[in-house]
Amino acid sequence: MPRLASISLLVGLFAFITTTEAAEWTQFRGPDGNGHATATGIPIEWSDTVNVAWKEAILGEGWSSPVVSDGTIYLTAAVPDAGDSRDYSLQLMSFDAKSGKQRASVELFRQDAATDAKIHSKNSHASPTPIIEGDRIYVHFGHQGTACVTRDNEVLWKTRELAYAPVHGNGGTPIVVDDLLIFSCDGREDPFVAAIDKTTGEVRWKTSRKSEVSRKFSFTTPILINVEGERQLISPGSGEVSALDPKTGEELWRVDYGDGYSVIPKPVFARGLVFVCTGYGRPNLLAIRPDGRGEVTETHVVWQTDRQAPHTPSVLVVGDELYMVADRGVASCLDAKTGKVHWEERLGGNYSASPLYVDGRIYFQSEEGDTTVIEPGLEFKKLASNPLGERTLASFGVVDNALLIRSDKHLYRIESK
């Protein structure tokens, strides 16, 4: 083959691979778990009828975020039985990414009204987000159980070994680390972090929380970071955030933050710092240097603020700036290294979904279904406000050049026409 033709073929192949990888949104907050997407051509403006490629009704209830790979969207739902609305079928559902048509549903667990724990009005029985890895989809329902399903809807394993007494339901999503599936189990008492074998569902390690706070329940998703060649699993809980060895669960370092409880936001690692929100009652945002050992509260917290810190949405770092939105609708931009506030703006509405950075813009989605689009920068610049007219607490998914939005009634594909 002539050299020029070979180069052209390689360039074309690279473009195909890049496009394919950009279309994969395989876990909560995207491929890197930090709310960044590489897609382009994402619309700035839409409504319930404008720039809607399709919308598909979703049977059942749930606030898990949509994930997508190889043209298929996955999400979980708790489908009430006809006879008793508190009896639920806990399911994994799949949809065609191009048409929105539902392809399949797989029941994984049953929830009996007689043993059902009450959930918060902002929670659901299907809040953790599925994870796609290769041919497998890992599905988690918190205290209700964890399962592994193939793309052909074959259930490979299910486990309820790590059951615990929840408060307000389930919430935190697992992450995959090598051959492990790792997640938090922060219930009414004896909270812990656990790792199970992703091929069998067998428990590999459990690490108890050390904090002695009175309210022990939280709903966090861990992150995996690399610090000077050492991998650390960062897992916040009530009263503390700890870094664990992902292979063994051994604690590496810990920061205590008092009585903070019901911690929800997923941590973010950027600019050499770990950013953690401390939960209820008044949330703080902590910036932590992750190179310590043992209890490092007094030595490794670089800066902190309780000004408009979120209870529920995760934060977003773009460049040298950190962006966040408080649950009651005030967005902020801070210097990620120092915590200096560049601006604060009231967006309106209430917020649970985590913000998204894609195509050079930041998207904030409210619980009322309105999305505010801004341009990143040291000054607030609003580009659009987009009403959907349906309640939504789930965070965005991204596929090709489109957004996926899950409301309480529908799954939307938002795409420029």
Backbone torsions as a table, in degrees:
resi	resn	phi	psi	omega
1	MET	NA	132.3	178.2
2	PRO	-57.9	151.1	-175.4
3	ARG	-60.6	-41.6	-179.0
4	LEU	-62.7	-41.4	179.3
5	ALA	-65.6	-37.7	178.5
6	SER	-62.9	-43.7	179.2
7	ILE	-62.4	-43.4	179.7
8	SER	-60.9	-40.9	179.7
9	LEU	-64.3	-42.5	179.9
10	LEU	-65.4	-41.0	177.9
11	VAL	-61.9	-43.8	178.8
12	GLY	-63.5	-40.7	179.3
13	LEU	-64.9	-42.7	179.0
14	PHE	-61.6	-41.4	179.1
15	ALA	-63.2	-39.8	178.8
16	PHE	-63.9	-45.7	-179.7
17	ILE	-62.9	-43.4	-179.8
18	THR	-61.4	-44.0	179.6
19	THR	-63.7	-42.1	-179.6
20	THR	-63.0	-45.5	-179.4
21	GLU	-64.2	-36.6	-179.4
22	ALA	-63.8	-25.6	-176.3
23	ALA	-83.0	-8.9	-176.8
24	GLU	-88.1	124.8	177.3
25	TRP	-129.7	87.2	-159.7
26	THR	-101.2	-2.8	179.8
27	GLN	-155.6	173.9	178.3
28	PHE	-56.9	126.3	-179.0
29	ARG	69.0	20.6	168.5
30	GLY	94.1	-178.8	-171.2
31	PRO	-59.6	-32.3	178.0
32	ASP	-101.9	0.8	176.1
33	GLY	69.9	18.3	-174.5
34	ASN	-120.9	9.8	177.9
35	GLY	82.6	13.3	177.8
36	HIS	-103.2	139.1	174.6
37	ALA	-127.3	148.9	-178.5
38	THR	-97.9	2.6	-176.9
39	ALA	-67.0	158.1	175.2
40	THR	-128.2	165.9	178.3
41	GLY	74.7	18.4	178.3
42	ILE	-70.6	133.3	-179.1
43	PRO	-65.9	150.2	175.5
44	ILE	-94.8	-31.1	-174.9
45	GLU	-123.5	141.9	174.3
46	TRP	-164.6	172.5	172.0
47	SER	-145.4	-164.3	178.2
48	ASP	-74.3	-7.1	177.9
49	THR	-126.7	-26.2	-177.2
50	VAL	-91.3	131.8	-179.2
51	ASN	58.2	32.7	173.2
52	VAL	-102.5	107.2	178.7
53	ALA	-67.1	-40.1	173.4
54	TRP	-164.7	159.4	167.3
55	LYS	-137.9	137.2	-174.6
56	GLU	-126.2	130.9	177.6
57	ALA	-64.7	140.3	178.3
58	ILE	-109.9	124.8	176.3
59	LEU	-77.1	131.9	176.9
60	GLY	92.5	-168.8	-173.6
61	GLU	-124.5	153.5	176.7
62	GLY	164.6	150.1	176.5
63	TRP	-121.6	19.1	171.3
64	SER	-65.5	147.0	179.9
65	SER	-82.6	150.3	176.4
66	PRO	-72.0	139.5	171.8
67	VAL	-121.8	157.1	-173.6
68	VAL	-149.2	141.7	175.2
69	SER	-156.8	138.3	174.8
70	ASP	52.9	42.3	173.6
71	GLY	79.1	9.2	179.6
72	THR	-125.2	132.8	178.0
73	ILE	-100.3	137.9	177.9
74	TYR	-124.1	142.3	169.9
75	LEU	-155.2	165.9	178.8
76	THR	-108.1	158.6	178.8
77	ALA	-153.2	150.8	172.6
78	ALA	-105.8	110.7	-174.1
79	VAL	-99.6	116.3	-178.1
80	PRO	-70.5	142.1	174.1
81	ASP	-69.2	155.0	-178.8
82	ALA	-66.4	-34.1	-174.1
83	GLY	-78.0	-33.5	-176.7
84	ASP	-146.8	115.2	-173.6
85	SER	-66.5	-9.2	177.0
86	ARG	-96.6	-2.2	168.9
87	ASP	-91.5	123.9	-174.2
88	TYR	-123.7	146.1	165.8
89	SER	-99.7	118.3	-178.5
90	LEU	-92.1	115.8	-166.3
91	GLN	-126.5	153.7	164.3
92	LEU	-102.3	126.8	-179.5
93	MET	-114.8	147.7	176.9
94	SER	-128.2	147.2	-175.9
95	PHE	-137.0	148.8	174.6
96	ASP	-74.3	125.2	-174.7
97	ALA	-68.1	-27.5	-178.9
98	LYS	-80.9	-42.5	-174.7
99	SER	-103.0	-21.7	-175.8
100	GLY	84.6	-6.4	-176.8
101	LYS	-69.5	137.4	-179.9
102	GLN	-69.5	133.9	-179.4
103	ARG	-95.4	-42.6	-175.1
104	ALA	-161.3	164.0	168.4
105	SER	-141.3	139.6	-177.9
106	VAL	-125.3	119.1	175.0
107	GLU	-77.6	130.5	-178.3
108	LEU	-112.2	-37.0	179.5
109	PHE	-143.4	159.4	173.5
110	ARG	-113.1	138.7	176.1
111	GLN	-114.3	117.2	-175.5
112	ASP	-90.2	132.1	179.4
113	ALA	-58.8	-29.6	-177.5
114	ALA	-67.4	-27.0	-178.8
115	THR	-116.7	10.7	-175.6
116	ASP	-70.2	130.1	174.1
117	ALA	-88.1	143.3	179.8
118	LYS	-67.0	146.0	177.6
119	ILE	-116.2	161.0	176.4
120	HIS	-69.9	152.3	-178.9
121	SER	-63.6	-21.2	177.1
122	LYS	-97.1	5.3	-179.9
123	ASN	-108.0	179.0	175.9
124	SER	-144.4	173.1	174.5
125	HIS	-85.1	3.2	179.5
126	ALA	-143.1	67.7	-177.2
127	SER	-98.6	-35.6	177.5
128	PRO	-64.0	144.0	-176.4
129	THR	-88.7	137.3	176.1
130	PRO	-63.3	162.2	176.4
131	ILE	-125.4	132.1	177.5
132	ILE	-105.5	128.7	174.5
133	GLU	-142.1	110.2	-178.4
134	GLY	61.3	-126.0	-178.4
135	ASP	-88.2	2.7	-172.3
136	ARG	-116.0	146.9	174.1
137	ILE	-120.7	122.2	178.4
138	TYR	-96.4	129.8	-171.7
139	VAL	-125.5	130.9	-173.4
140	HIS	-129.7	132.9	175.8
141	PHE	-121.6	33.4	178.1
142	GLY	61.7	-128.6	-178.2
143	HIS	-65.3	-13.6	-178.8
144	GLN	-80.8	-20.2	178.0
145	GLY	135.3	170.8	-177.7
146	THR	-134.7	146.2	-176.8
147	ALA	-146.7	163.8	175.7
148	CYS	-127.9	128.1	-175.9
149	VAL	-129.1	142.0	175.2
150	THR	-83.1	167.7	176.4
151	ARG	-63.3	-21.3	176.5
152	ASP	-89.1	12.7	175.1
153	ASN	70.5	22.7	173.4
154	GLU	-87.9	126.9	177.9
155	VAL	-81.8	114.5	-177.2
156	LEU	-84.3	-39.7	175.3
157	TRP	-160.3	157.5	174.1
158	LYS	-140.1	146.2	177.1
159	THR	-145.3	141.4	171.7
160	ARG	-124.4	21.9	-175.5
161	GLU	-63.8	-31.7	-175.6
162	LEU	-96.8	40.2	177.6
163	ALA	-67.2	147.2	177.8
164	TYR	-152.0	164.7	-179.4
165	ALA	-82.1	111.2	-176.0
166	PRO	-83.2	164.5	167.7
167	VAL	-125.7	120.5	-179.5
168	HIS	71.0	11.3	176.3
169	GLY	99.6	-158.3	-178.4
170	ASN	-107.5	172.2	-178.8
171	GLY	-169.1	-49.7	-173.6
172	GLY	-68.6	144.1	-179.8
173	THR	-100.9	141.8	175.2
174	PRO	-71.3	169.9	165.9
175	ILE	-130.0	156.4	177.2
176	VAL	-96.6	128.5	174.6
177	VAL	-130.7	107.4	-177.8
178	ASP	55.6	-118.2	-178.0
179	ASP	-97.7	17.0	-176.4
180	LEU	-117.8	150.6	168.1
181	LEU	-113.3	118.7	-171.2
182	ILE	-118.6	134.8	-178.8
183	PHE	-155.6	164.7	179.4
184	SER	-93.6	148.2	177.2
185	CYS	-129.1	73.2	-174.2
186	ASP	-103.7	87.0	-178.4
187	GLY	-102.1	-153.1	-175.9
188	ARG	-62.8	-34.8	-178.2
189	GLU	-150.1	161.8	177.8
190	ASP	49.6	54.6	-179.5
191	PRO	-66.9	149.8	-179.2
192	PHE	-155.9	166.1	171.7
193	VAL	-110.0	140.5	-175.1
194	ALA	-133.5	152.5	172.7
195	ALA	-125.7	131.9	175.6
196	ILE	-121.1	153.3	178.4
197	ASP	-67.5	124.1	-174.5
198	LYS	-74.4	-12.1	177.9
199	THR	-94.0	-19.3	-176.4
200	THR	-128.4	-22.0	-174.8
201	GLY	84.3	2.7	-179.1
202	GLU	-75.9	142.7	-179.2
203	VAL	-70.2	129.4	180.0
204	ARG	-103.1	-39.7	173.7
205	TRP	-156.9	156.9	175.5
206	LYS	-136.0	134.1	178.1
207	THR	-126.1	120.2	-178.9
208	SER	-74.6	146.0	171.9
209	ARG	-69.5	147.7	-180.0
210	LYS	-97.8	-18.7	-176.4
211	SER	-63.4	143.4	-179.4
212	GLU	-106.3	29.8	179.3
213	VAL	-65.3	154.0	-177.4
214	SER	-75.7	-33.8	178.8
215	ARG	-103.5	105.2	-168.0
216	LYS	-94.2	-9.2	-171.7
217	PHE	-82.1	141.3	175.6
218	SER	-152.8	175.3	-170.2
219	PHE	-142.0	47.5	-168.8
220	THR	-96.8	157.2	174.0
221	THR	-109.5	126.9	-178.9
222	PRO	-76.3	168.7	170.9
223	ILE	-130.1	157.1	174.9
224	LEU	-110.3	128.4	179.1
225	ILE	-127.0	166.0	177.2
226	ASN	-122.8	121.1	-178.8
227	VAL	-121.8	105.2	-179.9
228	GLU	51.1	46.5	176.5
229	GLY	85.9	-4.6	179.4
230	GLU	-104.7	127.1	177.6
231	ARG	-84.8	136.7	-179.3
232	GLN	-130.0	134.9	172.9
233	LEU	-95.3	117.0	-178.6
234	ILE	-97.4	119.0	-174.5
235	SER	-134.6	104.4	175.4
236	PRO	-78.7	153.3	173.0
237	GLY	-149.6	-170.4	178.2
238	SER	-65.9	124.1	175.7
239	GLY	81.3	-8.9	-174.4
240	GLU	-160.1	157.1	163.8
241	VAL	-125.7	134.4	-178.4
242	SER	-126.8	150.6	171.8
243	ALA	-104.8	125.6	-176.9
244	LEU	-117.5	153.2	169.0
245	ASP	-72.5	118.5	-174.2
246	PRO	-65.0	-21.8	-179.4
247	LYS	-79.2	-34.3	-171.8
248	THR	-119.1	-19.8	-174.6
249	GLY	83.6	1.9	179.6
250	GLU	-65.6	135.7	179.8
251	GLU	-73.3	133.8	177.8
252	LEU	-100.0	-48.8	175.6
253	TRP	-151.2	165.3	-178.3
254	ARG	-150.2	141.7	171.4
255	VAL	-120.4	128.6	178.0
256	ASP	-95.5	141.8	177.2
257	TYR	-133.5	45.9	169.7
258	GLY	70.6	-132.7	-172.8
259	ASP	-96.5	13.8	179.0
260	GLY	-56.1	133.3	-177.3
261	TYR	-144.8	174.7	-176.9
262	SER	49.7	48.3	-178.9
263	VAL	-76.2	130.9	-174.2
264	ILE	-121.2	-46.3	-172.8
265	PRO	-58.6	141.9	174.6
266	LYS	-77.6	135.5	177.8
267	PRO	-63.1	161.3	175.6
268	VAL	-131.6	139.7	177.0
269	PHE	-115.2	118.9	-179.4
270	ALA	-161.0	150.6	178.6
271	ARG	54.1	33.7	177.5
272	GLY	76.0	8.8	-177.6
273	LEU	-126.1	148.7	172.5
274	VAL	-99.1	126.2	-179.0
275	PHE	-105.7	122.1	-173.8
276	VAL	-131.9	135.2	172.2
277	CYS	-99.6	146.2	-167.2
278	THR	-102.4	2.2	172.7
279	GLY	83.0	-159.2	-177.0
280	TYR	-80.7	157.5	-0.3
281	GLY	-76.5	-59.0	178.3
282	ARG	-101.1	114.5	-175.3
283	PRO	-74.6	141.5	168.3
284	ASN	-107.8	152.7	167.9
285	LEU	-108.5	121.7	-179.8
286	LEU	-108.4	138.7	170.7
287	ALA	-109.6	115.6	-169.5
288	ILE	-119.0	133.3	172.9
289	ARG	-82.0	123.0	-169.1
290	PRO	-94.2	31.2	-176.6
291	ASP	-110.0	21.7	-178.0
292	GLY	-96.4	-176.0	175.6
293	ARG	-142.2	136.6	179.1
294	GLY	79.1	-151.5	-179.0
295	GLU	-83.5	113.9	-170.1
296	VAL	-122.0	25.0	-176.6
297	THR	-56.8	-42.4	-174.8
298	GLU	-82.9	-13.3	-171.6
299	THR	-114.7	-23.3	-169.6
300	HIS	-121.5	4.0	172.2
301	VAL	-84.8	108.0	-174.1
302	VAL	-74.5	-44.0	174.0
303	TRP	-157.2	162.0	177.1
304	GLN	-152.0	156.9	177.5
305	THR	-151.0	144.4	172.1
306	ASP	-109.8	11.8	-178.6
307	ARG	-82.9	107.3	177.4
308	GLN	59.4	29.2	175.2
309	ALA	-73.2	143.6	-176.4
310	PRO	-80.5	146.3	167.4
311	HIS	-82.0	-36.5	-168.7
312	THR	-118.1	-54.1	-177.5
313	PRO	-67.7	143.5	172.8
314	SER	-74.4	162.7	179.0
315	VAL	-91.3	171.5	-175.9
316	LEU	-137.5	130.9	176.7
317	VAL	-113.1	125.1	177.0
318	VAL	-128.8	117.1	-176.0
319	GLY	64.5	-129.3	179.2
320	ASP	-95.8	6.4	-175.8
321	GLU	-112.3	146.4	174.4
322	LEU	-108.9	129.9	179.7
323	TYR	-115.5	141.3	178.7
324	MET	-152.8	162.0	175.1
325	VAL	-134.6	127.8	176.8
326	ALA	-72.5	157.1	-176.9
327	ASP	-56.4	-30.2	-178.9
328	ARG	-93.1	12.4	164.4
329	GLY	100.0	11.3	176.4
330	VAL	-97.0	118.7	177.7
331	ALA	-92.5	149.0	-178.6
332	SER	-138.6	153.4	172.0
333	CYS	-126.2	124.8	-178.1
334	LEU	-126.4	154.2	169.8
335	ASP	-70.2	122.2	-173.6
336	ALA	-65.6	-29.1	-176.2
337	LYS	-84.1	-27.8	-173.4
338	THR	-120.3	-19.8	-175.3
339	GLY	84.1	1.4	178.3
340	LYS	-60.0	132.5	-179.0
341	VAL	-84.3	123.0	176.5
342	HIS	-88.1	-42.2	177.0
343	TRP	-160.3	158.2	171.6
344	GLU	-134.9	136.7	179.7
345	GLU	-142.9	137.4	175.2
346	ARG	-83.1	120.1	-179.1
347	LEU	-87.5	-26.4	-174.3
348	GLY	93.8	145.0	179.3
349	GLY	87.0	-173.5	178.8
350	ASN	-119.3	154.4	-170.0
351	TYR	-133.7	134.1	171.1
352	SER	-128.1	-37.0	-179.5
353	ALA	-65.1	148.2	177.5
354	SER	-84.3	144.3	-178.5
355	PRO	-69.0	159.6	-177.1
356	LEU	-126.0	137.0	171.3
357	TYR	-110.0	119.7	-178.9
358	VAL	-154.7	139.8	174.4
359	ASP	56.0	35.7	176.5
360	GLY	78.0	13.5	-178.7
361	ARG	-135.5	162.3	177.5
362	ILE	-115.7	134.3	-176.9
363	TYR	-116.3	122.4	175.7
364	PHE	-111.7	122.8	-177.4
365	GLN	-112.0	125.4	-176.9
366	SER	-88.5	165.1	177.1
367	GLU	-65.5	-23.1	179.0
368	GLU	-82.0	-2.8	177.5
369	GLY	92.9	11.6	178.4
370	ASP	-98.2	133.9	178.7
371	THR	-113.5	123.7	174.9
372	THR	-98.5	129.8	179.7
373	VAL	-109.6	129.0	179.2
374	ILE	-128.3	163.6	173.3
375	GLU	-95.6	128.3	178.9
376	PRO	-61.3	146.0	177.7
377	GLY	159.1	173.6	-176.7
378	LEU	-77.1	-8.3	173.0
379	GLU	-123.4	144.7	-178.8
380	PHE	-72.2	125.0	178.1
381	LYS	-135.0	103.5	-179.9
382	LYS	-83.1	131.2	-179.1
383	LEU	-101.3	-34.1	-177.0
384	ALA	-166.5	158.9	171.1
385	SER	-132.3	125.3	-168.1
386	ASN	-124.4	108.2	179.6
387	PRO	-84.2	137.0	176.4
388	LEU	-108.5	-26.5	175.0
389	GLY	82.4	11.5	177.7
390	GLU	-135.6	146.4	-179.4
391	ARG	-66.9	136.3	176.4
392	THR	-149.9	132.2	176.1
393	LEU	-118.3	-10.2	-178.3
394	ALA	-76.5	145.8	177.3
395	SER	-78.7	163.5	-175.9
396	PHE	-64.5	153.5	160.6
397	GLY	-116.8	161.7	179.6
398	VAL	-132.9	134.7	175.7
399	VAL	-141.7	128.3	-178.2
400	ASP	53.2	-120.7	178.5
401	ASN	-111.1	39.0	-175.0
402	ALA	-136.6	155.3	172.1
403	LEU	-97.0	145.4	170.9
404	LEU	-110.4	125.3	-179.9
405	ILE	-124.2	126.7	176.3
406	ARG	-102.6	121.0	174.0
407	SER	-102.6	-175.6	178.4
408	ASP	-73.3	-9.2	-178.0
409	LYS	-123.7	-29.5	-170.3
410	HIS	-138.7	163.7	166.0
411	LEU	-110.7	125.8	-177.1
412	TYR	-110.6	143.0	165.5
413	ARG	-110.5	113.7	-178.6
414	ILE	-99.8	117.6	-171.4
415	GLU	-150.4	141.4	179.1
416	SER	-66.1	136.0	179.9
417	LYS	-104.2	NA	NA
